[in-house]
């Protein structure tokens, strides 16, 4: 069977893996926020609070009541009286009759009950928006941590693979010297054991990398086996003194605004409850129909005004006080959160300074560790040093490279934690 070039091209396109563009941290943030169930739940709560605001505002609007029914009595309702000294009865209405009414009712004065409830709903709505921002910040920080964990795992795997390559070269040196009778068999066995341990470490590091990628995909609600290709690009460091950054955090952290608004909402709800104990004035109007052939006008228009004043209620005052106490509790939580935020900013700022210094020290030590291994290897090849000296130099080199990679990514994470502490991630 002959297959032309076009057929081969079609087959290649069918089985070819899709090309995945490298992904930045900002792109990962955007995808996580569009897919994450917690942010969807937070948005749903925000929309619910908006509907509650509409419900509170709707109390000011007229309400229309429409009702109808049919009543059947066992006897015809009648009036008993006397006519010319003789008892007499007259039918007052039909034994069976239909009725209907359409009434419009509108509050004209509520002693502030409605206005306080509207203000409470407005505060609760804005508080929910701030909670939505807080949820987004927490999700972003989780994604950033998983994003950096992949680079950390990749660099750890690379160091482990280089460690295996270095030990492979060392085993060859030991084998050559052993064959020449210049070293004991113990050196050969020890080097082979070190190589085996290093190979196991590569397997562990590769597994850690796969787990890191799966965790990243899970945060973005992807298939856990999706290939991950990331761009090592991170936000710039924030500038300012520790005092300036602390003030910035206190002015823009959404958690503080949310607690303040929740407390205000409770205070307004308490005021609305108190206002319900004062005069409430409604005006009503509409049309009423009562089927009754004995009545001159079966249908009539009506209008009235009602004044309701709840002189005593055994529960309203207690509900109001409970809400006021809850508002005080939220204010205390906010005061405590202020202290926590100041600590978070200080700790993150100090972490940035520490990791920057660690990175600088570790980077300068890399060249020294590489040179130390080179010298130790040459000395061993010349029979001037022991086998353990080379292995110690190699372990020192591995530790130095790992220290540098950890310090570098700890710096990135410390900067992102500082951004989160400021509410600017």
C-alpha positions in Angstrom: 0.0 0.0 0.0 1.4 3.4 -1.0 1.1 6.4 1.3 1.6 9.8 -0.1 3.3 12.8 1.6 0.0 14.5 2.4 -1.3 11.3 4.2 1.9 11.2 6.2 1.5 14.8 7.2 -2.1 14.3 8.3 -1.1 11.3 10.5 1.8 13.3 12.0 -0.6 16.1 12.9 -3.1 13.7 14.5 -0.6 12.0 16.8 1.6 15.1 17.4 1.4 16.5 21.0 0.1 20.0 21.2 2.7 22.7 21.6 2.2 24.4 25.0 3.4 28.0 25.3 5.5 28.9 28.3 3.4 30.2 31.1 4.1 33.2 33.3 3.1 33.7 36.9 0.5 36.3 36.0 -1.1 34.0 33.5 -1.2 31.3 36.2 -2.9 33.8 38.5 -5.5 34.6 35.9 -6.4 31.0 35.1 -6.6 30.0 38.8 -8.9 32.9 39.6 -11.2 32.0 36.6 -11.4 28.3 37.6 -11.0 28.1 41.4 -14.1 27.1 43.2 -13.3 29.2 46.3 -13.3 32.4 44.2 -16.5 31.3 42.5 -18.1 30.8 46.0 -16.8 34.3 47.1 -18.3 35.8 44.0 -21.6 34.1 44.6 -21.7 35.5 48.2 -21.0 39.0 46.8 -24.0 38.6 44.4 -26.1 37.3 47.3 -25.3 40.4 49.3 -26.2 42.6 46.4 -29.6 40.9 46.2 -30.0 41.5 50.0 -29.4 45.2 49.4 -32.1 45.3 46.7 -34.4 43.6 49.2 -33.7 46.2 51.8 -34.2 49.0 49.3 -37.5 47.4 48.3 -39.0 48.1 51.7 -39.5 51.7 50.6 -41.5 50.7 47.6 -45.3 50.2 47.5 -46.5 46.7 48.1 -49.5 45.3 46.2 -51.7 42.7 47.7 -54.3 40.8 45.6 -56.6 38.2 47.2 -59.9 36.5 46.4 -62.1 33.8 47.9 -65.5 32.3 48.2 -67.4 31.8 51.4 -70.4 29.5 52.0 -72.5 29.7 55.2 -74.8 27.0 56.4 -77.6 29.6 56.8 -78.3 32.9 55.1 -77.0 35.7 57.3 -80.1 37.7 58.5 -80.9 40.7 60.7 -83.6 40.3 63.3 -85.7 43.4 64.1 -89.3 44.6 64.8 -91.7 46.2 62.3 -94.9 47.7 63.8 -94.3 45.8 66.9 -94.0 42.5 65.1 -90.7 40.5 64.9 -89.2 40.5 61.5 -86.1 39.2 59.7 -84.2 40.5 56.8 -81.4 38.8 54.8 -78.1 40.7 55.3 -76.1 38.9 52.7 -76.1 35.8 50.6 -75.4 32.4 52.0 -72.6 31.9 49.4 -70.6 34.9 48.2 -67.3 35.7 46.4 -64.9 38.4 47.5 -61.8 40.0 46.1 -59.5 42.9 46.9 -56.5 44.7 45.6 -54.7 46.8 48.2 -51.6 49.0 47.8 -49.6 49.7 51.0 -46.7 52.1 51.3 -44.6 53.1 54.4 -44.3 56.9 54.8 -42.5 57.0 58.2 -40.6 54.2 59.9 -38.5 56.0 62.5 -35.4 55.1 60.6 -36.0 51.3 60.5 -35.8 51.0 56.7 -32.9 53.5 56.2 -30.8 51.7 58.8 -31.5 48.3 57.2 -30.5 49.7 53.8 -27.2 51.1 55.2 -26.5 47.8 56.9 -27.1 45.9 53.6 -24.8 48.4 51.7 -22.0 47.8 54.2 -22.4 44.1 54.1 -22.3 44.2 50.3 -19.0 46.1 50.2 -17.6 43.8 53.0 -18.3 40.8 50.7 -16.4 42.4 47.9 -13.4 42.8 50.2 -13.7 39.2 51.2 -13.7 38.3 47.5 -10.4 40.2 47.2 -9.0 38.4 50.2 -9.9 35.0 48.7 -8.2 36.0 45.5 -5.0 37.1 47.3 -4.9 33.8 49.2 -5.4 31.8 46.0 -2.6 33.8 44.3 -0.2 33.1 47.1 -0.9 29.4 46.9 -0.4 29.4 43.1 2.9 31.4 43.5 4.2 28.9 46.1 3.4 26.0 43.8 4.8 27.9 40.8 8.1 28.4 42.6 8.1 24.9 44.0 8.4 23.6 40.4 11.6 25.7 39.8 13.0 24.6 43.1 12.3 20.9 42.3 13.8 21.3 38.8 17.0 22.9 40.1 17.2 20.2 42.8 16.9 17.5 40.2 19.6 19.2 38.0 22.0 19.3 41.0 21.3 15.6 41.8 21.9 14.7 38.2 25.2 16.6 38.2 26.1 14.9 41.4 25.6 11.5 39.7 27.7 12.6 36.7 30.5 13.8 39.1 30.4 10.5 41.0 30.5 8.5 37.8 33.7 10.3 36.8 35.1 9.7 40.3 34.2 5.9 40.1 36.2 5.8 36.9 39.2 7.4 38.6 39.0 5.0 41.5 38.6 2.0 39.1 41.7 3.0 37.2 43.7 3.5 40.3 42.4 0.2 41.7 43.4 -1.7 38.6 46.9 -0.2 38.9 47.0 -1.4 42.5 47.3 2.2 43.8 44.2 2.1 46.0 42.4 -0.5 48.1 39.3 -2.3 47.0 37.5 -0.5 49.8 37.8 2.8 48.0 36.2 1.3 44.9 33.3 -0.2 46.9 32.7 3.1 48.8 32.6 5.1 45.6 30.1 2.7 44.0 27.9 2.9 47.1 28.0 6.7 46.9 27.0 6.6 43.3 24.1 4.3 44.0 22.9 6.6 46.8 23.1 9.6 44.4 21.1 7.7 41.7 18.4 7.1 44.3 18.4 10.8 45.1 17.8 11.5 41.4 14.8 9.2 41.5 13.4 11.0 44.6 14.0 14.4 43.1 12.3 13.5 39.8 9.3 12.2 41.8 9.2 15.5 43.8 9.2 17.5 40.5 6.2 15.4 39.2 4.3 16.0 42.4 5.0 19.7 42.3 3.7 19.9 38.7 0.6 17.9 39.7 -0.1 20.2 42.6 0.3 23.3 40.3 -2.2 21.7 37.9 -4.6 21.0 40.7 -4.6 24.6 41.8 -5.5 25.6 38.2 -8.1 22.9 37.9 -6.4 21.2 35.1 -5.8 17.5 34.4 -3.0 16.5 36.8 -0.9 15.1 34.0 -0.9 18.3 32.0 2.6 19.2 30.8 3.9 22.3 32.6 6.3 24.8 31.0 6.9 27.9 33.1 8.7 31.2 32.6 11.0 32.3 35.4 9.6 35.8 35.7 8.5 37.4 38.9 7.2 40.8 40.1 9.6 43.5 41.0 10.5 44.1 44.6 8.5 46.6 46.6 10.3 49.8 47.6 10.0 51.7 50.8 11.1 51.6 54.4 9.6 49.1 56.9 7.5 51.9 58.4 6.2 53.0 55.0 5.3 49.4 54.0 3.5 48.8 57.3 1.4 52.0 56.8 0.6 50.8 53.2 -0.5 47.5 54.5 -2.9 49.0 57.1 -4.4 51.2 54.4 -5.1 48.6 51.8 -5.5 45.2 53.4 -9.0 44.1 52.4 -9.4 42.0 55.6 -9.3 45.2 57.7 -11.9 46.9 55.5 -14.1 43.9 55.6 -14.2 43.6 59.4 -14.9 47.4 59.7 -17.8 47.1 57.3 -19.2 44.0 58.9 -19.1 45.7 62.3 -20.8 48.8 60.8 -23.5 46.5 59.2 -24.3 45.0 62.6 -24.5 48.4 64.2 -27.0 49.5 61.6 -29.0 46.3 62.0 -29.2 47.0 65.7 -30.4 50.5 65.0 -33.0 49.1 62.7 -34.2 46.8 65.4 -34.5 49.6 67.9 -36.4 51.8 65.3 -39.0 49.1 65.0 -40.1 49.9 68.5 -41.0 53.5 67.5 -44.0 54.7 65.5 -44.5 53.1 62.0 -46.9 54.9 59.6 -48.3 53.3 56.5 -50.9 54.5 53.9 -53.1 52.0 52.2 -55.5 52.2 49.3 -57.3 49.9 46.9 -60.4 48.3 45.7 -62.6 45.8 47.6 -65.4 43.7 46.2 -67.9 41.6 48.2 -70.6 39.7 46.4 -73.9 40.6 48.1 -77.2 41.3 46.2 -78.6 42.9 49.3 -75.8 45.5 49.4 -76.2 48.7 47.4 -72.5 48.9 46.4 -70.7 45.5 46.1 -67.4 47.1 45.1 -65.9 50.1 46.7 -62.6 52.0 46.6 -60.9 52.7 50.0 -58.0 54.5 51.5 -56.6 54.7 55.0 -53.6 55.5 57.1 -52.4 53.4 59.9 -50.1 54.2 62.9 -48.5 51.3 64.6 -46.4 51.8 67.8 -45.0 48.7 69.5 -45.0 49.9 73.1 -43.4 46.8 74.5 -41.6 43.8 73.0 -39.7 41.3 75.1 -37.2 40.3 72.3 -36.4 43.2 70.1 -34.2 45.0 72.6 -32.2 41.8 73.2 -31.7 41.2 69.5 -30.4 44.8 69.2 -28.0 44.4 72.0 -26.8 41.0 70.7 -26.0 42.7 67.3 -24.2 45.5 69.1 -22.0 43.0 71.0 -21.2 41.2 67.8 -20.1 44.5 66.3 -17.8 45.1 69.2 -16.4 41.6 68.8 -15.6 42.3 65.2 -13.9 45.6 66.1 -11.8 43.7 68.6 -10.8 41.2 65.9 -9.9 44.1 63.6 -7.7 45.6 66.3 -5.9 42.2 66.8 -5.6 41.8 63.0 -3.8 45.2 62.8 -1.1 43.9 65.1 -0.9 40.6 63.1 -0.5 42.5 59.8 2.3 44.7 61.2 4.0 41.5 62.3 3.5 39.9 58.9 5.0 42.9 57.1 8.0 43.0 59.5 8.6 39.3 59.2 8.3 39.3 55.4 10.5 42.3 55.1 13.2 40.7 57.3 12.9 37.5 55.3 13.7 39.4 52.2 16.8 41.0 53.7 17.9 37.6 55.1 17.4 35.7 51.8 19.2 38.3 49.8 22.2 38.0 52.0 22.0 34.2 51.9 21.9 34.3 48.1 24.9 36.6 47.9 26.9 34.4 50.2 25.9 31.1 48.5 26.6 32.5 45.1 30.2 33.5 46.1 30.7 30.0 47.6 29.8 28.1 44.4 33.0 28.9 42.6 35.0 28.0 45.7 33.2 24.7 46.1 33.7 23.8 42.4 37.4 24.7 42.7 37.8 22.7 45.9 36.4 19.6 44.1 38.7 20.1 41.2 41.7 20.4 43.4 40.7 17.4 45.5 40.1 15.3 42.4 43.5 16.2 41.0 45.2 15.4 44.3 43.5 12.1 44.5 44.4 11.2 40.9 48.1 11.9 41.8 47.8 9.9 45.0 48.2 12.9 47.3 44.8 12.7 49.0 42.3 10.1 50.2 39.1 8.9 48.6 37.0 10.4 51.4 38.5 13.9 50.7 37.1 13.8 47.2 33.6 12.6 48.4 33.6 15.4 51.1 34.5 17.9 48.4 31.7 16.6 46.2 29.1 16.7 49.1 30.2 20.2 49.9 29.7 21.2 46.2 26.2 19.7 46.2 25.3 21.4 49.4 26.6 24.8 48.1 24.6 24.6 44.9 21.4 23.5 46.8 22.0 26.4 49.3 22.2 28.8 46.4 19.0 27.6 44.7 17.1 27.5 48.0 18.3 31.0 48.9 17.4 32.3 45.5 13.8 30.9 45.5 13.4 31.8 49.2 14.1 35.4 48.2 11.4 35.3 45.5 8.9 33.7 47.9 9.8 36.3 50.6 9.1 39.1 48.2 5.8 37.6 47.2 4.9 37.1 50.9 5.6 40.7 51.5 3.3 41.7 48.6 0.6 39.5 50.2 1.2 41.1 53.5 0.6 44.5 51.9 -2.5 43.2 50.0 -0.7 44.0 46.6 0.0 40.5 45.3 
